[in-house]
Amino acid sequence: MAITQFSPEGRLFQVEYAIEAVRRGTTAICCRNKDSVVFAVEKKSSELQEVIGSEKIFKIDDHVGVAIAGLTADARVLVDRARVQAQVNLLNYDEKITVKDSTLNICEYLQLFTQNAGVRPFGVSLLIAGIDPDGKTSLYLTDPSGAMWGYKAFAIGSGATEARTYLEEHYKEEMNDEELTLLPLQTLKSLMGDNLNKNSCDVALILKDDRKFKLLDLQEKEELLNKI
């Protein structure tokens, strides 16, 4: 069916198919407290595969990052757009873009691909999070329709249902940065069991100390995994 045509029930099937691509993607988790943000994603790769091309966590600006579930190629287009917008905001207004404004810009672009002929919706969802210039943390979810929601902790991808249940049981708004850092990995551990190791996950942090996006290396991931 055409992308711009509603069904009698008011559904856009092409958008729903794109959402299904997200459901089949690897699990991505993001949590925040009032000071910091943590991302963790599941990685599926063979022993012969190089790291390049399988990234699931991206840096948008020093203070904003994104974790994805769905089609990585689609995500790169959106991430590149968000990076340009972050620099445009800095040049035009001499201040860093807020997480909400960055998310809104992506959502407006996503929505265009649900109403124009000759295109298809992006088959990816994003967890966009960071620390705003005023020091407040934010976390937003986007989906292929262009909708967005705000969360304190959330998971997307193939293991999202189980991961959200775990987060609802264990997340506490007043948790400190160390507890926050371990929570996404503990959530992945509940899904992956013994398959969780330094090579099967990626972790990124934006902590209150320097408010800078940091993707952890293998040694840093192993040290965190030893704590759980």
SVG drawing of the C-alpha trace seen along z (x, -y; Angstrom):
<svg xmlns="http://www.w3.org/2000/svg" viewBox="-12 -34 54 52">
<polyline fill="none" stroke="black" stroke-width="0.4" points="0.0,0.0 1.1,-3.6 2.9,-5.3 0.5,-8.2 -2.7,-6.1 -4.5,-5.4 -6.3,-2.0 -10.0,-2.1 -8.8,-1.6 -6.6,-4.7 -3.3,-2.8 -0.2,-3.6 1.1,-0.1 4.5,-1.3 5.1,-3.0 4.1,0.1 6.5,2.2 9.3,-0.2 8.4,0.1 8.7,3.9 12.3,3.4 13.0,1.7 11.5,4.6 13.9,7.0 16.9,4.8 19.5,5.4 18.6,4.2 19.5,0.6 19.1,-0.8 19.5,-4.3 19.1,-5.5 19.5,-8.9 19.4,-10.4 19.4,-14.2 23.1,-14.5 24.3,-11.9 23.3,-9.7 24.3,-6.1 23.9,-4.1 24.3,-0.4 23.6,1.7 23.8,5.3 26.3,6.2 25.9,9.1 28.9,9.9 31.1,12.8 34.7,13.3 35.9,12.3 34.0,9.1 35.6,5.7 34.0,3.1 33.5,0.6 29.9,0.7 28.3,2.3 28.1,-0.8 24.9,-1.2 25.9,-4.2 26.8,-7.6 28.0,-11.0 25.9,-13.9 27.8,-16.6 30.0,-16.6 26.9,-16.7 24.5,-14.6 24.6,-10.9 22.2,-8.4 21.6,-4.7 19.8,-3.0 17.7,0.1 16.8,1.0 18.6,0.2 22.1,-1.2 22.4,-2.7 19.1,-4.7 20.4,-5.8 23.6,-7.3 21.6,-9.6 19.7,-10.9 22.8,-11.2 24.7,-13.2 21.7,-15.5 21.6,-15.9 25.3,-16.7 25.0,-19.4 22.1,-20.9 24.1,-20.9 26.8,-22.9 24.4,-25.3 22.8,-26.0 26.3,-26.8 27.2,-29.1 23.8,-30.9 23.1,-31.3 26.5,-30.8 25.1,-28.0 24.9,-24.3 21.7,-22.7 19.4,-21.2 18.5,-17.5 14.9,-18.3 15.6,-20.6 17.9,-18.0 15.2,-15.4 12.5,-17.6 14.7,-18.3 15.1,-14.6 11.4,-13.9 10.3,-16.6 12.6,-15.0 11.2,-11.5 7.7,-12.7 8.4,-14.0 9.1,-10.4 5.5,-9.3 3.7,-11.7 5.7,-12.0 5.5,-9.6 8.6,-7.9 10.2,-7.5 9.9,-5.1 10.0,-5.6 13.3,-5.3 13.4,-1.8 15.1,-2.9 14.3,-4.2 16.6,-6.4 17.2,-6.9 18.6,-10.5 20.0,-11.7 22.4,-14.1 23.0,-17.0 21.5,-20.4 23.5,-23.6 21.6,-24.3 22.8,-21.1 19.6,-19.1 19.6,-15.6 17.1,-14.5 16.2,-11.3 13.8,-11.0 12.6,-8.2 11.8,-8.7 10.1,-6.2 9.7,-6.0 6.4,-7.9 8.2,-11.0 6.6,-10.8 8.7,-11.4 8.4,-10.6 10.5,-11.6 11.7,-8.9 13.9,-8.4 15.0,-5.0 13.9,-3.0 14.9,-0.1 14.2,0.6 14.9,3.5 14.3,7.2 14.7,7.5 12.8,4.3 9.8,5.9 11.9,7.8 14.4,5.0 11.6,2.4 10.2,4.8 13.6,5.0 14.1,1.3 10.7,0.6 11.6,2.9 15.1,1.7 15.3,-2.0 15.3,-4.6 15.3,-8.3 17.7,-9.0 20.4,-6.5 23.9,-7.7 26.2,-7.7 27.8,-4.4 24.4,-2.7 23.2,-4.4 26.3,-3.2 25.7,0.4 21.9,0.5 21.9,0.8 24.5,3.5 22.6,5.4 19.5,5.1 21.5,6.6 22.8,9.3 19.2,10.3 18.6,10.7 21.9,12.2 23.1,14.2 26.6,15.5 26.7,14.2 27.3,10.7 31.0,9.8 33.2,6.9 32.9,7.8 29.1,8.3 28.1,4.8 28.9,1.2 28.7,-1.4 28.8,-5.2 28.6,-7.8 27.9,-11.5 28.7,-12.2 28.2,-15.4 31.9,-15.8 32.8,-16.9 29.5,-16.6 31.3,-15.0 30.2,-12.0 32.6,-9.0 32.4,-5.6 34.1,-3.0 37.0,-0.9 37.3,2.9 39.2,2.6 36.8,0.1 33.8,2.3 35.5,5.3 36.0,3.4 32.3,2.5 31.2,6.0 33.3,7.4 31.2,5.2 27.9,7.0"/>
</svg>
